[in-house]
Amino acid sequence: MPDLNNLPDTHFFLTFKNTIMREQQTNSLLIQSGFRKTN
């Protein structure tokens, strides 16, 4: 996985970074809610 902090701040990469951060937040919420088992 590329280092998101080192990606160029183009529109594409900003959108990509926002998508990744949203997915990580969703995963965290699911784990906190007990829908996903942590390893």
Contacts in CASP RR format, 6 or more apart in sequence:
PFRMAT RR
TARGET T0000
AUTHOR 0000-0000-0000
METHOD contacts of the structure
MODEL  1
MPDLNNLPDTHFFLTFKNTIMREQQTNSLLIQSGFRKTN
4 17 0 8 1.000
4 20 0 8 1.000
7 13 0 8 1.000
7 16 0 8 1.000
7 17 0 8 1.000
27 36 0 8 1.000
30 36 0 8 1.000
31 38 0 8 1.000
END
